[in-house]
Amino acid sequence: MQIHFDTQKDISFEDFKAQVLNDYKIAVTSRECSLLGRREVLTGKAKFGIFGDGKEVPQLAMARAFKKGDWRSGYYRDQTFMMAIGELSIEQFFAGLYAHPDIEVEPMSAGRQMGGHFLTQSINPDGTWRDLTEQRNSSADISPTAGQMPRLLGLAQASKIFRNVAGIDSSKFSNNGNEVAWGTIGNASTSEGLFFETFNAAGVLQVPMIISVWDDEYGISVHAKHQTTKENISEILKGFQRNEDQDGYEIIRVKGWDYPSLIDTYQKAGELSRREHVPILIHVQELTQPQGHSTSGSHERYKSEERLSWEKKFDCNLQMRNWMINNGLATAEELSAIEKDIKRKVREGKKDAWTAFLKPIKKEQQEVIALLEALANKSVNRNFLNKLKHDLISIDEPGRKDAVGIARKALRYLTTEDLPEKKQLQHWIARFFEKTQPKYSSHLYSENENRATNIAAVAPKYDDEPQLVDGRIILRDNFDRLFGKYPNTLIFGEDAGNIGDVNQGLEGLQAKYGELRIADAGIREATILGQGIGMAMRGLRPIAEIQYLDYLLYALQIMSDDLATLLYRTVGKQKAPLIIRTRGHRLEGIWHSGSQMGGIVHLLRGMHILVPRNMTKAAGFYNTLLESDEPALIIECLNGYRLKEALPNNLGDFRTPIGLVETIKEGTDITLVSYGSTLRIVEQVAKELLEVDIDVEVIDVQSLLPFDLDHNIVKSIQKTNRLLVIDEDVPGGGSAYILQEILEKQGGYQYLDSAPQTLSAQPHRPAYGTDGDYFSKPNAEDIFEKVYSIMHEVSPKRYPKLR
């Protein structure tokens, strides 16, 4: 008997049976992990649990169609899929649940993310790429609902770029663009705007992307009737169905408990999308949640008796079991024996994972107990120390914080004693943090040799009589050099293609490099970011353009939750060296002149935030970043594109250093710190202040993240003994961040003879018009009078009050 089951060959009935039985074993294993995982949370061994029970069988079908080189961008229900592709074991599942901080033991995030968040390794420890065409790839999951969708778009678009753009070295990244990006999402999460934005964009771009909607009719406790029009996501998306005359989607419905139909559906969908680069929606209906949404509550509270009864009958694992028996693939007795054996293996795997998690912590517990006992034998505070020791002994299943917490408390009773045992305890605590803190804090930024802060500065070079050009020309011609130098570099955004961006920084480049490398995008900032993240994860070097700084707010969640955390939450296993280009500062009006630097700086830790004062500096930042492999945001000065600058003769090669400030003017009386367009006002005021005998030092921050790595601002304060930070963000925003960096982190407070001060914008968005700018943001007179008032306090006679 021959049955077409494997897409590569016709297989015998015995081989077919073996494949089905193996699938069933994976499904049962996954279900048992979910059941025991919930118990581990309820007994307190794990903090929270959210599992893939009820979704096992469709994930098996997806795994069968998933080929080497393909990518997954999913959410926290896909444990069965990861087991099916061989990337998640029982022990690793429970290590994730326990938050084991060893990346070798818990390879998904070393406990930095809760269980259910999965990835595969894309880069080697030195930051070089692995051969992504020889492995099945999963991009690192995030929890925010539908947050995985924008990235999915970029993962799929990369295949289109690799297939259609000549000159790219795709040897480790693509096989002629034959890779499919597979997305998964719960039916309730399709209500999020990110889903609809991504869905539309993929239809426009026509990329090989398959979205599976796991539909169990609920979003936590909220039924689909409150989530989706007509209670059916595929029904309301029918207008996207392609036809003979128009591109669009293939939209497919399949029952989530029907194993053979699922296998057939996913095989055909994968082949079609891979071959024709067609986006596909697979609406997987009639799924269940045997344990409810998560360990936070019980689904019996909100589901009817009828629904609960139906879910028991149509549990996908049970339905698959019945189908196997009815079709002679196994007897009930054979399956019962398999299930019993799997339950034993899962219990043993759970036990092994817990033992592995607890063993090093127990060792640390015993070390501290011994140290406390030695101290108690000699200290006058032995009673207090003995109590701490017994408190620690009484903890049967300690956390890592318990031993070190008690060790630190012990030092409180030893402040007046000088004992060798005290020094041993202090040494143990120091060694503990040196060893342990990186387990929770490493890889916020690259730790490899080609990290951005390691790229040496290269100064712009000029002819003897350099040509003065608009700043945009420097950007345009520098981009031209970069696109010629790096075939895997591309740029896209609103108006970036045909007209060469709104400020003509890309003028004429689409005609030269093609519509796929210099591309227009719709008004959809979140998925512009997603395109960039996904393509960067696949070895391309994208530059995503967000037309104005204010529009960054549309994409800020994706930047913060996905891009900025990627290297950190994967402990260096994945990277996305995306460059985000935008423009801002000093434009007029509420919606086009915000300078939300405080919010941006604090939400985007893990990225570089660069604020060049002119286009030469901006071009240098692009050159630096393309020599590195880290994500960054570059904010060009919106009112600087038409200002004249000298044209360098080493375009594409000069580099602006990241993390270093620049002293624009030296002075002796006070240090003024600013950046971007406001810095130009500061420069003008510095000249005016000389007329009243005030000599200021002006420093351009250039880079907010990282900030002044050489501490040159503190060196300036050592000379001037005074500090004013000028920023066009709201009070407490960028200026407060800068002030903390200088005073607290760099110790600048100790060199001040006057109170450090800030001069920021008003606590509202800027009003429209030139006068609106004047009365909303720091102007020249504000800066002059602020500096003068500081100097008046220093010497009232020399600097009498102005008003």
N, C-alpha and C positions, 0 to 999 in steps of 0.2 A: 504493500500500500504506500503510495507517495502523496505527501501533503506539502503544499507550498507554505512554509512557515518562516524559514530563514530567507532574507531577501537575496542572499548570495547564491543559494543553491536549493535544489529540491532534496529533501531529507527523508529518510525512512521513518516508519511509524515509531520504531524503537528510539531513534534519535529525537523525534518530535516529543515523544513521551518524556524522555529525559529532560528536555528543555522545559516542558511544562512543569514537571515535578520540581525542577530547580527553582523556577519562578515561584512556585507555591511555598517552597522552603524559605525563600527570601521574604515573602509576604508574611508568613507566620512568625519568622524571626523578628521582623519589624514590629508586628503587633505585640509580641511578647515584651519587646523593649519598651514600647509605649505603656503597657500595663504595669510593668515593674517600675518604669520611670515615674509614673504618677505616685506609686507607693513610696518611692524614695523621697519625693517632695513632701508628701504628707507626714512622713516620719522625721522630717527635718534635715535629712542628709543633703538635700539639694534645695535651692532657694525657690525655683519656679520651673514649671514644666509646660511645654506646649508641643504636642506630638502630631505625628502623621497618621494616626489610626483612622481607618475609614477611607484612606486615599491610596491604599497599597497597590491595588490591581492596575489602575490607570498609570501609575508611576512605573510599574513593570513594563507596560506597553511602550511608554515613552523611552525607557532605557533601551529597549530592543531596537528602536529606530535611531538612537543616538550614536553617532559615529565618532571615531577619532578625529580630533580637530574641531568638533562641535563645541558649543558653549551653552551653558545653562545660566539663566538669571532668574532665580526663584525666590520663594519665601519659606517660612519656617515649618512647612509640612512635608518636605521632600526627602525625608530620611530613607524611605524605601528605594527611591531612585538612586540615592548615593550608595546604598548597599548593593543595588543591582549592577552598578558600573564598577564595583570593587573599590570604592573610595571611603567606605565607612564600615568598621567592624563593630561587634557587640561591645568590646572593651572601649573603643573610641567613643561610641555613643554615650556610655555612662561616664567616661572621663569628661566629656563635654557637660554633662548634667551636673557633675560635681565641681566643675570649674577648675580642673587640674591645670596648674600654671606651667606645665612643661610641654613645649610645642612638639616634642617627639612622641609624647604620650597622647596629647589632645591636639591633633594636627589641624583642627579647624580654626582655632583662635587662641589656644593655650588658656582657655577660660576667660578670655576678655569679653566674649559674647555668651549669652545664655545658649543652652542646647538648642538644636534645631537650625543653627546657622552654619552653612556648609561652604567649603571652597576646595579647590585643588591648587597645587603649587605651580606658579607660573615662572618664577625666577629662582636662580641659584643664590646661595648665601652671599656671593660677591655682587649680586645685582644683575648679572647677565641673564638673558632669556633662556629658558629651557625650550626644547623643540615642542611647540604647542600642537603641531600637526600629528604627533605620535602619542597623544594622550587625550582623554576625554576631560573637558575643562568645565569647571564651575566657578563663576565669578562669586566673590564673597558676599554672602547675604547680609541684608540689613533688615531691621524690624519695622521701620515706618511703612505703613500700608501703602502699597503701590509704588514705593520708592525704588523698587527693582526695575520698574518699567522703562524709565528714560535710558538707563544704562544698557538695557536689552536692545534698544534701537541702535546704539553705537556698535554693539557686538555684531549685530546683523549687517550694518552698513559696511563694516570692515571687509566683509566678504565681497561686497560689490566693488569696493575700491581695489582690492587685490585682483579681482577678475578683469577690471576694465581700465586700470591705470598702468601704463607701461613704466618700466625702469625701477620698480620697487623690488628690493630683495626680500622676497616672501618665504625664503627657504624654511624658516622656523615658525612661520605664522599662518601659512595658507597653502592649500593645494588648488590653485587657480580659482579661489573663491567658492569652493564647493562646500564650505562649512555652513551649517544652520545654527542660528541662535534660538534656543528654546526657552521660553518664559513661562512661569507658572504664577498663578494668582488665585486667591479665593473669590468666590462670586460676589461677596459683599464689598471687597476692596475695589471691584470694578466701578464702584460709585465715585472713586477718587478722580479728581481732575487729571492727575498724572497718567492714569490709564487711558483716558480719552485722548489726551494730547499725544501720547505715544502711538496709540492706535491709528489716529489720523496721519501722523507723520510717516509711519511705516507704509501706509497706503500710498502716500505721495511719492516716497522714495523708492518703493518697490524693492524691498530687501528680503533676504531669506530668513524670515522670523516666524516662529510658530508659538502662539500663545495658548496655553492650556488653562482653562478656567475650571478649578475644582469647585463644583456647585453642590453644596449640601443644604441649600435653602436658608442658611442663617449667617449672620455676622454677629458673633458672640450670641446675644439673646434676641437680636433683632431679625425678624423674618424678612424674606426677600420682598414682600409686598411693601415694606417701608424703605427698601434699598433701591429697587430697580423698576422702572416703568415696565408694565406688563409682566413683572416678576421674571424676566427672561432676557439676559444680556444678548444672546445671539439673535433673538427676535428683533430687538430694537437696533441692532447693527446690520440688518439685512441690506440697507442701502449701500453698504461697502462691498457687497458681493460683486465680483468682477463679471464682465460679460465679453462677448466677442469684440465689442467696440471700445470698451473702457477698461483700464486697469483698476484693480481693487484687491479684494481679499477672496480667498476661499473660506467659506464659513461652514463648519461641520458640527453636527451634534452626535453624541454617542453616550450610551448609558454606562455609568462608571462601574457597574457590577458585571458587565458583559465582556468577559475576558477575550473570546475570539474576535468580537467586533472591535474591541479596543486595539488588539494587535494589528488587525487589518487597517484600521483607521490611521494609526500612527505610522505604519510602514508606508502607506500611500502618501500621507501628508509629507513625510520626510523626503521621499523621492521627488515629489513635485516641487517643494520649496527649494530643495538642493539644486535641481536641474534648471528651473525657470526663475529662481529668485522671486518667488511669490510669497507674500505674507499670508499666514493662515491662522484662523481662530478655531480651536477645538473646544467646544463647549461640552464639558464632561458632566453630565447630569445624573441625578438620583444617587448621589453619594451620601455617606453618613458620617457622624461623629460619635463613635461609641462611648467616648469619655467626655464629650462636650468640648467646649472651646479650649480650656486650659485647666490647670490645677487651681485656678482662682475660684471656681464655683462648679455647680452641678447643673447639667442641662435638663435634668428632671424638673427644675423649677419653672422652665419656660416652654417646654415641649409638651404637647398633648399626649394622652395615652395612645391614641391612634398613631401619632407620628413615631413614638418610641417603639411601638409594636412593629410598624413598618420597617424601621431602621434595623431591628433585630433580624427580620426576615431577609432584607436586602443588603445586609452587610456584604461588602464586595468579596471578602475572604470566604465567607460561607457560600456565596453564590459560585465562586470559582471551585470550591470544594465539591459542591453538588454537581457542577458541570463535568468535573473530572470523573466522578463516580458514574454519572449517567452515560458518559462516552467511553467507558471502559479503560480509562487511563490509570485508574487506581481503585482499590477497594476501600471501603470505610475503615477497615481494620488497618490496612497499610498506612493510610493517612493519619490515623490515630497514633500509630507507632512513631511516625515522623514527627507529629506535633509534640508527643511526650518527650522525644529526644531533644527537640529544639528548646522546649521549656527548660530542660536541664542545662543545656548549653548557655542559655541566656542567664539563668541564675548563677552559673559559675562565672560567666563573663562579668556580670555585675559585681560579684564578690571580689574577683581579681582586680577590677577597676577601683573599687573602694579601698582595698588593701594597698594598692599602688599609690593611691592618693594620700592615704593616712600615714604610710610608712615614714617618709621624710619628716612629717610634722611631729610624729611620735618621737623621733630621734631628737628633734629640737626641744621638745617638751622635757625629755630626760636630761638634756644638757643644762637647761635652765634650772631644773630641780637640783641637780648636783651643785651648780654654782650657788644657789640660794642656801643649800645646806652648809656649804663651806663658809659662806658669809655669816650664817646664823651662829656658827660655832665661835666666831670672834667678835661680832658686832655687839654694841651695847643695846641695839634695837632688835635683838634676836627674836623677841616675841612677835614683832610685826613681820619680820622676814619669814619666820616659821608659818605664820598664817598665810602669807602669800604662797609659800611652798605647798602647803596643804590645799589651798584653793586650786593650784595648778594640777596637783596630783588627782584631785577629785573629778577632773574633766576627762571622761572616758574617750570621747571622740573630739579632740581639740581642733580648732582652726589655727591657721598660721599666725593669726593675730594674738591668740591667747598667750603663747609662750613669751613673745616679745613684749606684749602689753604688760604682763606681770614683771618681766625683767626691768622694764623702764620704771614701773612704779617702785620697785625695790630701791632704785637710786635715790628716791626722795628721802629714804631713811638713812642715807649714808653721806649726806652733804658735809658733815663735820668730821668724818672719819677718813683716814688715809691707810687703807689696807690693800695688800697685794690682790686679795680676792675681789675687792671693788674694781681694781684695774682690769682684772680678768673679765668681770661682768661687762664693764664698759667696752672692752675689746670685742666681746661676743656680740653685743648689740650693734656696734659699728660694722662688724663683719657680716652680721645678719642682713642689715639694710643694704650693704654693698652687693651682697649676693642676691637678695630677694627683690628689692625695689625694681630692678630692670625687668623682672618677670611681669610686672604690671605697667611699666612706663617706657619701655624701649620702643624704638622704631616709630616715634611720632614723625620724625623726619628720616631721610636716608642716612644710613650709617656706613655707606660705601665710599670708596675713594672719589667717585665722580659726582658726589653730592654738590649741590649748587654753590654752597659756601666755599668749596674747595677750588672752584673754577677761577683761575687767576685773572685779574683785571688786565685788559689791553686797551690802552688809550686810543682815542680817535687820532688819526693822522691827517694833516692838512697840507695842501699845496702852499707855496709861498704867499700867493694871493688867492685864498680860497673863495669860491663862489658863494654868495649869500643867496639862500633859497628859502622858500616856505618850509616850515618844519615837516609838513606832510610829504614833501619830496624826499626828505631823508628817510622817513618811514617806508615810503613806496619803494625807493631804490634798494633799501636794505632788505625788504621783504623779497624783492626780485632776486637778490643774491642768495637769500636763504632757500627759496623754492628751487633754485637751480642747484644749490649745494646739497640739499637733503631731499631726495625724491619721495621719501615717505612723509613729508610735511604737507599739510593741507590746512585751509582756513575756510570757515563757513559762518554765516550769520545773516541777520536781517540787512539787506542791501549790500552785503559784502561782495557779491559776485558781479553782476552786470554793470552797475555804476561804480564799482570800486570803493565801496563804503561811503557813508554819508559825508565824510570829510576827505575823500579821495586818497586815502592812504594806501589803497590797493588799485589805483587807477591803471587800467589796461592789462592787469595781470590775468584776468580770466581768459582773455583772448590768447594770451601766451601759454598758459598752463592748463587750460581746459576747465569745463564746468564742474567736474568732480573734485578738482583740487582747490579751486577758488569758487565757492558755491554760495548761492543765495539760500536762505532758509525762511520758513514761515515765521509769523509772529508767535513764538512758542519757546520762551527762554529756557524752561526746565528741560525740554528735550534737546535743545541745542547743547546744553551742558551734558545731557545723557549721551548724545552722539559722541562728544569728545571723550567722555569717560570710557565708553565701550571701545572706541577705536584705539585709544591709548593703551587699554588693557591687552590689545591684540598686536602691539608692536608698531603701530603708526605714531606719528608725532603731530597730532591735531592742534590747531589753534581755534578755540571757540570764541566767536565775537558776540558780546552782549552790547547792544548799540549804545546804551547809556548806563552810567553807574546806578541810577535809580532802578533800572529794569533788572538789576542783579537780584532784587528782592524776590522776583518770580522764581529764580533758580537757587536761592540761598539755601533752601532746605536740602536740595540735592548736593550742593557743594559741601554743606556742613555734615550731613549724615552719611554721605557716600564717599565723595572724593577726598575730603580732608582726613577721613578716618581710615582710608583703605590700607595704607601701609601699616598703621598701628594695629588695626583689628585683625590683620593677617600675620602679624609678627614678622613682617618682611617677606611674606610668600607671594604677594601680588603687588603690583604698582600700576599707576595710571599717570604718566608724566604729561598731563594736559596743561596747556597754557591757555588762560582765559584773558582775552583782550577786551577792555572796555575804556570808556572815556567819561570824565566828570570834572567837577570843581568849577565853581564860580559862574555857572550858567544861571539864568534868571527864571524863577518860578518854582512853585511848590513841587511839581512832579518831575522836573528835569534838572534840579540843581541840588539834590540832597547829597550830603557827604557823610554817609552813615558808617564812618570809619570805626567807631567804637564797637558797633555791632558786628561789622565784618571781621575785625581783628579777633574778637573773642569767639566768634562762631566758626572761624576757619583755622583754628590751630591744627597744624599738620600740613598747611600750605604756606607758600611764601607770598607775602602781600607787598607789592612794590609800587612806589608812588613817584615816578620820575618827574622832574620839573620841566623837562623839554623833550623834544622828539629824538634828539641824539642820545640822551640818557635812556629813553624808552627802547630805541633800537638796540642799544647795547645790552639791555636786559633780555630781549628776545635772543640775541646771539649767545649770551651766557647760558640761558635755560636750555637751548637746543644742544649744548655740550653736556648737559646734566640729564637726570632722569627723575626730576621731581615736579609736582604740580605747582602752579603759581598763578596769581592774579596780577595783571599789570593794568594800572589805571593811568591812561594818558590824559594830559591836560586839555580839556575841551577847547579852551580859548588859545591854544598854542599852535594850532595847525597852520595858521597864516602868519605867524611871527617868523621873522627872518633868523636863520641860523647858518653858520658856516658848514659847508658840505664836506664831510670827511672823504678821504680818498681810499680808505680801507673798509668800506661798507661790507657788512657780513662777517667781519673779522674782529672788530673792536668789541670789547666786553665791559659792561658796567658791573662792578662787583656787587654781590648780594650780601646784605648785612653790614655794610659799611656806610658811615655818614661822610659828608663832604663839607669842609669849611669853605664857604663862599667868600667871606670877608673876615679878616682878623680884626680883633678889637680888644680893649682892655677893661671896659666898664661893666658890661653885662653880656651874657650869652643869650641870643635869640635862636630858638629852635622852631623850624616849621618845615613844610614840604609842599609840593604841587604848585598850583597857581597862586596860593597865598604867599608862597615864598617870594614870588616876584614883587609883591607889594612890600614885603619886609625889606627886600633889597633896596627899593626906592626910598623907603623910610629911613634906612640906615644912612643914606646920603644926607637926608634932611636933618637927622639928629646930629651930624657933625657940625651943622651950623650953630647948634647950641652947646657945642663942646661935649657931646656924648659920643663916645667911640664904642660901638657895639660889635660883637662877634656874631656872625650869621652862619648857622649850620643847617644844611639840608639833610633831613633824615634819610631820604631816598628809599629806604626799606623799613617797613613797619614790622614785618615778620620775616626774618629775624631782625632784631633791633641793635644797632651800634655794638657789634661784637668786639670791637677794639676799645670800647669805652672812651672814645675821643671826646664825647660831650663832657664827661667828668673831668677830663684833662683841661678842657676849656674853662670849666667852672673853677678849677683850681687857680686859674689865672684871673678870672673876672669876679669870682665870688658871688655872682648873681645869675638868676635864671628866669627867663620868660618863655613859655611854650605857647605858640600861636597856631590855632587850628580852626578850620571852618566847620567842624562838626559841632553838635550841640554840647552844652556844658556836661562834663562828666564822661564825654565820649573819647575821641582820639587823644585829646590833650591830657586827660586823666591817665590813660594808658601810658603815654610817653613819660609823664611825670613819675609814675610808679617805677618805670624801668630805670630812670635816671637816679631817683632819690633812694629807692629801696633796694633794687637789685644791684645797682652799681655803686651804692654808697655815696652818692653825690651830696647828700645832706650835710656831711661833715665839713664841706668846704664853703658853705654859704654864709654870707654876712647879712643877707636880706632874705625875707620870706620868699620861697619860690612861688611863682604865680603862673596862671594860665589866662589866655585871652581866646575865648571861643565864640561861636555864633550864639544868637539868641536861642532860647529853648523851644523853637518852633521851626517849621520848614520855611525856606526863604520866600518872601513875597515876590510877586512878579515885577519885572522891569528893573531898570538901572537903580532907581531909588529903592526898590524893594531889596536889592542886593546890598546897598549901602547901609540900610537900617536893619538888616538881618544878619550879616556876616561881618567879621572884623574888617574895617577899612583902614586906610592909611592914617587917618586922624586918630582912630582908636589906638592903633599900634604906637604912634608917636606919643600920645598922651599917657598911655600905660607905662611906657619906658620912662618917660619924664617923671611920672609920679613916683616910680621906684627910686629914681635918682634924687628926687626932692627929699624923700625920706632919709637918704644917705647924707645929703648936704643941702638943707633948706635954704641957706644963704646963697649958695652957688646956683641953685635951681629953684627960684621962687615959684609959688603956685601959679599954674596957668589959669585956672578958674575954680 
